[in-house]
Amino acid sequence: MKKRLTVTIGMLAVACATAQDDRPFSVEAITDFDEPWAMAFLPDGRLLVTEKKGNLLVVTQAGAKSAPIDGVPEVAYGGQGGFGDVALHPDFANNGVIYLSYAEAGEDDTRGAAVARARLTLTADGGSLSDLSVIWRQVPKVSGRGHYGHRLLFSADGYLYISSGERQKFDPAQDMQSNLGKIIRLHDDGSVPADNPFAAAGGVTAEIWSLGHRNPLGIAFDEAGQLWNIEMGPRGGDELNRVIRGENYGYPIVSNGRHYSGRDIPDHDTRPEFEAPKVWWTPVISPGGFIIYDGDLFTAWRGDGLIAGLSSQTLLRIEFDGEDAREAERFDMGKRVRAVVQGPNDAIWLLEDGSGGRLLKLLPKD
């Protein structure tokens, strides 16, 4: 039986990727895309899928794709940048509002993530966006094409959380006058909740829910309402964090990885004033999307985290125990996995990364 051996130092254990023939689920390839990045299910069971170059598509569960939705904002495509996440307003069934994240061009060859909200009108061959307004931007816009983060998530009580990468600039993750390297919490219209931890400071500081993050590419709530995030470390040190209001996660002052140049970064245990990850990985898994499964189809996985692995080409399962977590197992998917969502009837859906990335549907074998 073929297995991929990976030492998961953060758990002081050895994890193996289960070979494809031995996975406890079947995989159905539905259709493919040009650099897909994110997906969200509509109430009628169809999906919205983003492609990095700037397309938003409506896709049936059988794989039929619409023409691109009209009215999508212009994106700054290149590197890790382009069209990002898509999320439905909690009251989408009544108001038709969706949220989009994307890389936006600035002056003097700079870029930054932006989040817009718009009203989606669906038609027989696609649809259009209207009343589009930008409700959030990374501050400041900087050079380069990496580490946008820009995952979107609504809480059960209607707040919008945004993961904001530090754009490969290191220090902004600790700069309270910048919203780079942070988890952001807003009202659905982009205004700042009065109970945010730094609301009294005003400006972009007021948006901040937690700080000291590198490139957070997945955020999810567990059954108790606790927020977790998964983020790429530097050279080693990918992290799964329990995200606590107002806490500092230490990057770039501490990391369980090191700089790509080989220069050392002090580990988390050298600076206990920073919140340490609950799980960390060296070698890295290169996380993409992240969910915490709450369905009944995969009965044994209810309450577990599922992480889309890019360089690891795996789907990882995480078990939680209150405030702690551990990697339980990983499954060899054979290709880079960009996104994971829970769909209608509790099936698990994946998007592969890159040109020709496929939409996959996972169902239990038994």
Number of C-alpha atoms within 10 A of each C-alpha: 7 12 14 14 11 18 15 21 18 19 15 11 11 11 18 17 21 21 16 17 11 13 16 15 17 15 18 13 15 16 18 18 20 16 23 28 26 28 26 21 21 18 11 9 14 19 20 22 24 28 23 26 20 22 21 28 22 25 23 18 17 10 15 12 20 17 14 19 21 16 15 18 19 15 22 23 17 13 11 17 23 27 31 30 25 27 23 23 21 19 11 15 12 8 12 16 21 20 23 24 28 30 30 22 20 14 9 9 10 15 25 28 29 23 24 21 25 20 18 22 14 13 11 7 11 17 18 16 19 14 11 18 15 16 16 20 22 25 16 17 20 19 17 17 19 19 24 30 33 31 27 24 23 21 15 10 8 14 18 21 24 27 30 31 32 29 27 20 17 18 17 25 30 22 15 18 17 21 29 38 34 31 27 25 26 23 16 18 14 19 13 20 15 13 10 19 18 19 17 11 12 11 15 21 19 24 29 30 26 24 27 28 32 34 29 31 27 27 26 25 21 17 13 8 11 14 17 20 22 29 27 27 27 21 20 21 26 28 30 27 24 24 23 15 16 14 17 20 28 23 24 23 17 21 29 25 26 19 14 10 7 9 10 14 17 15 17 20 13 10 13 11 12 17 18 22 23 17 22 29 24 18 16 24 27 27 31 26 27 27 25 25 25 17 18 12 15 19 12 9 17 15 20 21 24 26 28 30 29 22 15 24 23 25 27 21 21 19 18 16 9 9 9 12 19 19 23 14 16 24 23 23 21 13 17 23 29 28 29 28 24 20 20 16 10 17 17 23 21 25 28 28 24 19 13 13 22 22 25 20 21 19 17 14 10 7
